[in-house]
Each structure stands twice: as structure tokens, then as C-alpha cells.
Amino acid sequence: MNAPKPFTQPSPHRLRIREGGGCLSIFGLPFLAGGVFATLVGIKVIPMGNAAQVPGWGWQVIFLLGLVFVAVGGHLVFARRWTTLDKAQGVVRKEWGLVIPMREEQLNLIDFDAVMLCFLEGDSDTADRYPVSLKAKAPGRADLMLSSPTEFGEAHDQAGFIAKFLHIPMVDSSTDHQTVVESDKLNVILSERQIPPSLNEEKVPRPVDMKSQVYDTGTKAVRVIIPRPGFRSTVILGLAVPVSVLVIGIPYLLEFFQATKTPGYVQSFFIGFLGLFFGLVPLFSSINSIILAKRGRTVVIASPEGITIEEQAAWSKKQTHIAAVDIVGLDYSTVEASLQSITRSVKHRYYQSRPERAQGVETSAPAPKWLKFLQRVSRSKGVIVKSKKGLFTFGAGLSDDEVTYLHWRVRQAVTS
């Protein structure tokens, strides 16, 4: 099996990843070229037509700015970093340099006991990421980051390949419930893995106030129909406010046009724009919300062959099928589980940065008041299907009990 990008395998016992070069080099070329030009101008190698008008300190500023651009551009163009996993020697070799390695650091592979797959939420400027790292065996020791893909499927392939290469478990912490898969089980599809007793044997009770409908089809499959939230009065309010602005504002606007003798085509343009923005758009949005509340639903069909998710909107349908061979895990995200996951992640990062406090960590401390308040106002994220093609969810916003029950029923159908 070939190593997934960006890894390369120079030999059966070595796995390497290189950072730097490629697109970064192309991006850094303008900085480097501009820096060299400014530096030569600053030392007056390249003459300037208005040299007599430049003060003495101006040449120094140009020279210093040129050096800054040379440093930034040179780093982007020439800087490289290599990380090599060497099973034969039992080491992790980290190297830094300009085009060729110049500095080296070695770590013992025995100090790492698992491959970690995590989730790092992005913001308005950065995408979500799924870091892949080697988990340090000693409490409080820093994990070794290897890569950070933006797609779950890509990250899972990388983590699985490294785990099989090193013959250590893969720990998937990308969702709320952490799972551990031994390296010899990574090629086994979910339906053939040994299911934990808590998920396989213990029956999850059906909630009394359940909103979804669950049917057994008689062919080891289960059909789940999840309705959209019902009609809300805020839809009418969302239409009443802009229409009121339109009804009240247009008479005043017409009086203003008459007083200023505005041309008729200008009046028609402004009134038409207001009618579109405050009338037709809110009306269409309200009609769409009403139809969505009546017709919208999510239909999930789970069987040993895979999972099909059909999203029915007001005017369209979208169907996604995930084959069983592509499913690598099933999880669920309730409000309580999400908050526990956040707390666990914060503690892990805290003690990674403060190894001296990692010993004797109090894990049963009571939750702070703000966390309990957040639990009351938060919504669940539903059932999560982890596949080689990405993450797929359904049932977001349902109660914790209902999400847990749906996860159990779907898992039973897929693994039966």
C-alpha cells in the first residue's frame, strides 16, 4: 500500500514527511525578488532617478526593508522541515534546513504509544483541521504533530497508515467520544469489528417524548424519519416587521418625491427596490419557512450495506449514500458529551503546556456554573457518520436521549 500524501516511504522501514517548498516557494519568490531589489537600491548598487531627493536616512530604511523581505522570501523559498519515522533505528528524526538538512533532533519512538486524530475548529479566517500526531506515552509530555489536513477522510487515511506502519493503536478524538482501534483492525470494516458491550449489548431505552419515527423494515434495516422543527410564530414576525416598514415608509417617501419634484423613473426605481427588499424577499422567505416546516424532513435508512441520508427541503431533495466499506465509525454528539469533550480537550492542552502539573490531576472536579448554564442553552449536533469521504450528521437539535437512541438503533442496523 502506497503512503498517503504528503508522506513518502523511502524504504520499508522509513516514513517521511517534508514541509516547505512547492507552492510556498512560488508564493515567496516575489518577496525574495523585491527584497533583493530593495537591498541593492539601499546600498546604491541600482541607481535611482531621484537619488538626490532621498535623505541620508532614507537609504538605510530602504536597505532594512529589503533585508526584511529577503528574510521572509528566503524562508518561504528555501526553508524545509523533514520528519522521518525510522522503525529500524527506533527513532523519530526531525530536521531543519535550507533546501538540505542543516540541523537535526532525534526522539525515541518508544516514547510514543499511539497515533492521535483530533479536531481543531476553525474560524472566519481558517478552515477546520484534523491534526494527526504521535501521542506521548508519559503524562504531560508534548505530542508530536505530523500533519494537519482539512478533510476528515484524508486525516483518517494518514493516521491509519502511520498506526499500521508503527504497529500502534489509532486514537480517534475528532468527535465527542474517543475511540481506540488496534493497528491490525484498521482494515476491518465497522460491521466486523468487536463492538464494545456498552454499545452492542445494553439496550438504549426509547424516549417517551420522541419526535422521530423509527421503523424496522424486516431486512435488518432500520428507517428513521426526523421531522423539521414545526411552524414558529417568529416567521410571521419576520414578515410583519419589513411589511410594516414598507407600508409606513412609502407614503412619506412619496411626499418627499413630490416636494423635491423627483423624476418618475427615479421614484419607480426606489419604490420598486423597497418593494423587493421589504416585500417580496421576506414574503418568499416566510412561505419557504412554512412549507419547510410542513414538508421538510430527514430520512435515514441504515443497513449492513451502508447508510443513506435523504434531506428533503421545501423545494428539493438531496440524497447521500455512504457504503459500509467506507464507514470507519459512528458517534453521536449530545450537549453533555460536547461539553465533556471540550473540558477534556482544554485539560489536555493545559497539561501539555505544564508537564509538572500533569501528575495527580483531579478529573472528578465539579463542573463550573457557567458550564451548566451553557448546557441548558446548547443544542445537540446529532448522530455522526465517520467515513472515508468525510463526516455526515443527522438529527441535530434533538434531545440528548433521542440522539443517543437513534445512534444505538443505527449502529445496531449497520453492525448486525
C-alpha positions as CSV (number, residue, x, y, z in Angstrom):
1,M,0.0,0.0,0.0
2,N,1.4,3.4,-1.0
3,A,1.9,6.0,1.6
4,P,-0.8,8.7,1.5
5,K,0.2,12.2,0.6
6,P,2.1,14.2,1.9
7,F,4.1,11.2,3.3
8,T,6.7,9.3,1.3
9,Q,8.2,5.9,2.1
10,P,11.9,5.8,1.0
11,S,12.3,2.3,2.4
12,P,10.1,-0.3,4.1
13,H,11.3,0.9,7.5
14,R,11.2,4.6,7.0
15,L,8.3,7.1,6.6
16,R,9.0,10.7,5.8
17,I,7.0,14.0,5.6
18,R,8.5,17.2,4.2
19,E,7.2,20.6,4.9
20,G,8.1,23.6,2.8
21,G,8.8,24.1,-0.9
22,G,6.2,23.7,-3.6
23,C,3.5,26.4,-3.6
24,L,5.2,28.1,-0.7
25,S,8.3,28.6,-2.8
26,I,6.3,30.1,-5.7
27,F,4.5,32.4,-3.2
28,G,7.8,33.5,-1.7
29,L,9.6,34.4,-5.0
30,P,8.0,37.9,-5.3
31,F,9.1,38.7,-1.7
32,L,12.6,37.5,-2.3
33,A,12.9,39.3,-5.6
34,G,11.5,42.5,-4.2
35,G,13.8,42.3,-1.1
36,V,16.9,41.8,-3.3
37,F,16.0,44.8,-5.4
38,A,15.3,47.0,-2.4
39,T,18.6,45.9,-0.7
40,L,20.6,46.7,-3.9
41,V,18.8,50.1,-4.1
42,G,19.6,50.8,-0.4
43,I,23.3,50.2,-0.9
44,K,23.1,52.3,-4.2
45,V,24.1,49.4,-6.5
46,I,21.0,50.1,-8.5
47,P,20.7,53.8,-9.3
48,M,17.5,55.8,-8.8
49,G,16.5,58.8,-10.9
50,N,15.5,60.9,-7.9
51,A,18.5,59.8,-5.7
52,A,19.3,63.5,-4.9
53,Q,15.9,63.9,-3.3
54,V,16.3,60.9,-0.9
55,P,17.6,61.9,2.5
56,G,20.5,60.0,4.1
57,W,18.4,58.0,6.5
58,G,16.1,57.0,3.6
59,W,18.7,54.8,2.1
60,Q,19.1,53.0,5.4
61,V,15.3,52.4,5.7
62,I,15.2,51.0,2.1
63,F,18.1,48.7,2.9
64,L,16.5,47.4,6.2
65,L,13.1,46.9,4.5
66,G,14.9,45.0,1.7
67,L,16.6,42.7,4.3
68,V,13.2,42.0,5.9
69,F,11.7,41.0,2.5
70,V,14.8,38.9,1.7
71,A,14.4,37.1,5.0
72,V,10.7,36.4,4.6
73,G,11.0,35.4,0.9
74,G,14.2,33.4,1.5
75,H,12.4,31.4,4.2
76,L,9.4,30.7,2.0
77,V,11.5,29.7,-1.0
78,F,14.3,27.7,0.7
79,A,13.2,26.7,4.2
80,R,12.4,23.0,4.6
81,R,11.5,20.7,7.5
82,W,11.6,16.9,7.5
83,T,10.1,14.4,9.9
84,T,11.2,10.8,9.5
85,L,9.8,7.8,11.3
86,D,12.5,5.1,11.3
87,K,11.4,1.8,12.7
88,A,14.8,0.1,12.1
89,Q,16.5,2.5,14.4
90,G,13.5,3.2,16.6
91,V,13.7,7.0,16.3
92,V,11.9,10.0,15.0
93,R,14.3,12.3,13.2
94,K,13.3,15.9,12.9
95,E,15.5,18.0,10.5
96,W,15.5,21.7,9.5
97,G,17.4,23.4,6.8
98,L,17.6,25.5,3.6
99,V,16.9,23.0,0.7
100,I,19.1,20.5,2.5
101,P,19.1,19.4,6.2
102,M,21.3,21.6,8.5
103,R,20.0,20.8,12.0
104,E,18.7,17.6,13.5
105,E,16.9,16.4,16.5
106,Q,16.1,12.7,17.4
107,L,13.3,11.4,19.6
108,N,12.7,7.8,20.6
109,L,9.8,6.0,19.0
110,I,9.3,4.1,22.3
111,D,8.2,7.4,23.9
112,F,5.0,7.4,21.8
113,D,2.3,4.8,22.2
114,A,-0.5,5.8,19.8
115,V,-1.4,7.9,16.7
116,M,-3.9,10.7,17.6
117,L,-6.5,12.0,15.3
118,C,-8.1,15.2,16.7
119,F,-10.3,18.1,15.6
120,L,-9.3,21.7,15.6
121,E,-12.2,24.1,14.9
122,G,-11.5,26.9,12.5
123,D,-12.9,30.5,12.5
124,S,-13.8,33.0,9.9
125,D,-10.3,33.1,8.5
126,T,-9.2,29.5,8.9
127,A,-10.7,26.2,7.9
128,D,-11.4,23.3,10.3
129,R,-8.5,21.0,10.7
130,Y,-7.9,17.4,11.8
131,P,-4.3,17.2,13.2
132,V,-2.5,13.9,13.1
133,S,0.1,13.4,15.8
134,L,2.0,10.8,17.8
135,K,0.7,10.6,21.3
136,A,3.3,10.9,24.0
137,K,3.4,8.0,26.5
138,A,4.5,10.0,29.5
139,P,1.8,12.2,31.1
140,G,2.3,15.9,30.3
141,R,4.8,15.2,27.5
142,A,4.1,17.1,24.3
143,D,2.6,15.1,21.4
144,L,4.5,15.2,18.1
145,M,2.5,16.8,15.3
146,L,2.9,15.2,11.9
147,S,0.3,16.8,9.7
148,S,-2.9,18.8,9.8
149,P,-5.3,18.1,6.9
150,T,-8.6,20.0,6.4
151,E,-10.6,16.9,5.4
152,F,-11.5,14.1,7.9
153,G,-11.1,11.3,5.3
154,E,-7.6,12.4,4.4
155,A,-6.6,12.7,8.0
156,H,-8.1,9.3,8.8
157,D,-6.1,7.7,6.0
158,Q,-2.9,9.3,7.2
159,A,-3.5,8.3,10.9
160,G,-4.4,4.7,9.9
161,F,-1.4,4.3,7.7
162,I,1.0,5.6,10.4
163,A,-0.6,3.3,13.0
164,K,-0.2,0.3,10.8
165,F,3.4,1.3,9.9
166,L,4.4,1.6,13.6
167,H,2.1,-1.2,14.8
168,I,0.5,1.0,17.5
169,P,-3.2,1.9,18.1
170,M,-5.0,4.8,16.4
171,V,-6.9,7.0,18.8
172,D,-9.7,9.0,17.2
173,S,-10.7,12.1,19.2
174,S,-12.2,14.0,16.3
175,T,-15.7,13.8,17.8
176,D,-17.0,13.8,21.4
177,H,-16.4,10.1,22.2
178,Q,-12.9,8.9,21.9
179,T,-12.3,5.6,20.2
180,V,-9.2,3.3,20.0
181,V,-8.6,0.9,17.2
182,E,-5.7,-1.5,17.2
183,S,-3.5,-1.4,14.1
184,D,-4.5,-4.9,13.0
185,K,-8.2,-3.9,13.0
186,L,-7.9,-0.8,10.8
187,N,-8.7,-2.6,7.6
188,V,-11.7,-4.3,9.1
189,I,-15.0,-2.7,8.3
190,L,-17.1,-1.4,11.1
191,S,-19.7,-4.2,10.9
192,E,-17.0,-6.8,11.6
193,R,-15.2,-5.1,14.4
194,Q,-15.7,-6.1,18.0
195,I,-18.3,-3.7,19.4
196,P,-17.9,-2.5,23.0
197,P,-20.5,-4.1,25.3
198,S,-21.9,-0.7,26.2
199,L,-22.9,-0.2,22.5
200,N,-23.7,-3.7,21.5
201,E,-25.4,-5.5,24.3
202,E,-27.0,-2.8,26.5
203,K,-30.3,-1.7,25.1
204,V,-30.9,2.1,25.0
205,P,-34.5,2.9,26.1
206,R,-36.8,4.6,23.6
207,P,-37.5,8.2,24.9
208,V,-41.1,8.9,25.8
209,D,-41.3,12.3,24.0
210,M,-39.5,11.2,20.9
211,K,-40.1,13.3,17.8
212,S,-38.6,10.9,15.2
213,Q,-40.2,7.8,13.8
214,V,-38.3,4.6,13.7
215,Y,-39.3,1.6,11.6
216,D,-37.9,-1.9,11.2
217,T,-38.1,-2.9,7.5
218,G,-37.7,-6.6,8.2
219,T,-34.4,-6.9,6.3
220,K,-32.0,-6.0,9.1
221,A,-32.5,-2.4,8.1
222,V,-34.0,0.5,10.0
223,R,-35.7,3.6,8.6
224,V,-35.7,6.8,10.6
225,I,-37.8,9.8,9.8
226,I,-36.7,13.0,11.5
227,P,-39.1,15.9,11.1
228,R,-38.1,19.5,10.8
229,P,-39.0,21.9,13.6
230,G,-42.6,22.9,13.4
231,F,-44.1,26.3,12.4
232,R,-42.8,29.1,14.6
233,S,-44.5,32.5,15.3
234,T,-41.3,34.2,14.6
235,V,-41.9,33.6,10.9
236,I,-44.9,35.9,11.0
237,L,-42.9,38.4,12.9
238,G,-40.2,38.3,10.4
239,L,-42.7,39.1,7.7
240,A,-44.7,41.7,9.7
241,V,-41.7,44.0,10.5
242,P,-40.5,44.6,7.0
243,V,-44.0,44.9,5.6
244,S,-44.8,47.5,8.3
245,V,-41.7,49.5,7.3
246,L,-42.9,49.3,3.7
247,V,-46.5,50.4,4.5
248,I,-45.4,53.3,6.8
249,G,-42.4,54.4,4.8
250,I,-43.7,54.6,1.2
251,P,-46.3,57.4,1.9
252,Y,-43.6,59.6,3.4
253,L,-41.2,58.7,0.6
254,L,-43.9,59.8,-2.0
255,E,-44.4,63.1,-0.2
256,F,-40.6,63.7,-0.3
257,F,-40.5,62.9,-4.0
258,Q,-43.4,65.3,-4.8
259,A,-41.8,68.1,-2.7
260,T,-38.5,67.6,-4.5
261,K,-40.1,67.1,-7.9
262,T,-38.1,63.8,-8.3
263,P,-38.4,62.3,-11.9
264,G,-40.9,59.5,-12.2
265,Y,-38.4,56.9,-13.3
266,V,-36.3,57.6,-10.1
267,Q,-39.4,57.3,-7.9
268,S,-40.3,53.9,-9.6
269,F,-36.8,52.6,-9.1
270,F,-36.7,53.4,-5.3
271,I,-40.2,52.2,-4.7
272,G,-39.6,49.0,-6.7
273,F,-36.4,48.4,-4.7
274,L,-38.1,48.9,-1.4
275,G,-41.0,46.6,-2.5
276,L,-38.5,43.9,-3.5
277,F,-36.3,44.2,-0.4
278,F,-39.0,44.7,2.2
279,G,-41.9,42.9,0.5
280,L,-41.2,40.1,-1.9
281,V,-38.0,38.8,-0.3
282,P,-39.5,38.5,3.3
283,L,-42.7,37.0,1.8
284,F,-40.8,34.4,-0.2
285,S,-38.7,33.6,2.9
286,S,-41.8,33.2,5.1
287,I,-43.5,31.0,2.5
288,N,-40.4,28.9,2.3
289,S,-40.3,28.5,6.1
290,I,-43.9,27.5,6.2
291,I,-43.5,24.8,3.5
292,L,-40.3,23.6,5.1
293,A,-42.0,23.2,8.4
294,K,-44.7,21.1,6.8
295,R,-42.7,19.1,4.2
296,G,-39.1,19.2,5.4
297,R,-37.7,16.1,7.0
298,T,-34.6,13.9,7.1
299,V,-34.9,10.2,6.2
300,V,-32.2,7.8,7.2
301,I,-32.0,4.2,6.1
302,A,-29.4,2.1,7.8
303,S,-28.5,-1.5,7.0
304,P,-25.4,-3.7,6.8
305,E,-24.8,-2.4,3.3
306,G,-24.5,1.2,4.5
307,I,-26.3,4.4,5.4
308,T,-28.5,6.6,3.1
309,I,-29.3,10.1,4.3
310,E,-32.0,12.0,2.4
311,E,-32.6,15.7,3.2
312,Q,-35.9,16.9,2.0
313,A,-36.2,20.7,1.9
314,A,-39.1,22.9,0.8
315,W,-38.5,22.6,-2.9
316,S,-35.7,20.0,-3.3
317,K,-34.2,16.8,-2.1
318,K,-30.6,15.7,-1.5
319,Q,-29.6,12.1,-1.0
320,T,-26.2,10.9,0.2
321,H,-25.3,7.2,0.4
322,I,-22.3,6.0,2.5
323,A,-21.3,2.4,1.7
324,A,-20.5,0.1,4.6
325,V,-16.9,-0.3,3.4
326,D,-16.4,3.5,3.7
327,I,-17.8,3.8,7.2
328,V,-15.0,4.0,9.7
329,G,-17.0,4.9,12.8
330,L,-20.3,6.0,14.2
331,D,-20.6,8.6,17.0
332,Y,-23.2,11.0,18.5
333,S,-22.9,14.5,19.9
334,T,-25.2,15.4,22.7
335,V,-24.9,18.6,24.7
336,E,-23.5,16.8,27.7
337,A,-20.9,14.9,25.6
338,S,-19.9,18.0,23.8
339,L,-19.2,19.9,27.0
340,Q,-17.3,16.9,28.4
341,S,-15.2,16.8,25.2
342,I,-14.4,20.5,25.4
343,T,-13.4,20.1,29.0
344,R,-11.2,17.1,28.2
345,S,-9.5,19.0,25.3
346,V,-8.8,22.1,27.4
347,K,-7.3,20.0,30.2
348,H,-5.2,18.1,27.7
349,R,-3.8,21.3,26.2
350,Y,-3.2,22.8,29.7
351,Y,-1.2,19.9,31.0
352,Q,0.7,19.6,27.7
353,S,2.0,23.1,28.3
354,R,2.6,22.4,32.1
355,P,4.0,18.9,32.4
356,E,4.9,19.4,36.1
357,R,1.2,19.6,36.9
358,A,0.1,16.5,34.9
359,Q,0.6,14.2,37.9
360,G,-2.3,13.7,40.2
361,V,-4.8,15.5,38.0
362,E,-8.2,15.8,39.6
363,T,-10.7,14.5,37.0
364,S,-13.8,14.5,39.1
365,A,-14.0,18.1,40.0
366,P,-17.5,19.6,39.9
367,A,-18.4,21.5,36.7
368,P,-18.4,25.3,37.0
369,K,-21.7,27.2,36.9
370,W,-21.1,28.7,33.5
371,L,-20.7,25.2,32.1
372,K,-24.0,24.2,33.5
373,F,-25.7,27.3,32.0
374,L,-24.1,26.6,28.6
375,Q,-25.5,23.0,28.8
376,R,-29.1,24.4,29.2
377,V,-28.9,26.7,26.2
378,S,-26.9,24.5,23.8
379,R,-28.2,22.1,21.2
380,S,-27.1,18.6,20.3
381,K,-25.2,18.0,17.0
382,G,-26.9,14.7,16.3
383,V,-25.6,11.4,15.1
384,I,-22.2,11.5,13.3
385,V,-21.3,9.1,10.5
386,K,-17.5,8.9,10.0
387,S,-16.5,7.8,6.6
388,K,-13.5,7.9,4.2
389,K,-15.4,10.6,2.3
390,G,-15.9,12.8,5.3
391,L,-18.3,13.4,8.2
392,F,-22.0,13.3,7.8
393,T,-24.6,14.2,10.5
394,F,-28.3,14.0,11.1
395,G,-30.7,14.6,14.0
396,A,-29.1,17.9,15.1
397,G,-31.2,19.8,17.7
398,L,-32.9,16.7,19.1
399,S,-32.9,15.9,22.8
400,D,-29.9,14.1,24.2
401,D,-32.0,11.0,24.9
402,E,-33.3,10.8,21.4
403,V,-29.9,11.3,19.8
404,T,-28.5,8.5,21.9
405,Y,-31.4,6.2,21.0
406,L,-31.1,6.9,17.3
407,H,-27.3,6.3,17.4
408,W,-27.9,2.9,19.0
409,R,-30.6,1.9,16.5
410,V,-28.5,2.9,13.5
411,R,-25.4,1.2,14.9
412,Q,-27.3,-2.0,15.5
413,A,-28.5,-1.9,11.9
414,V,-25.1,-1.3,10.4
415,T,-23.2,-3.8,12.5
416,S,-25.9,-6.6,12.5
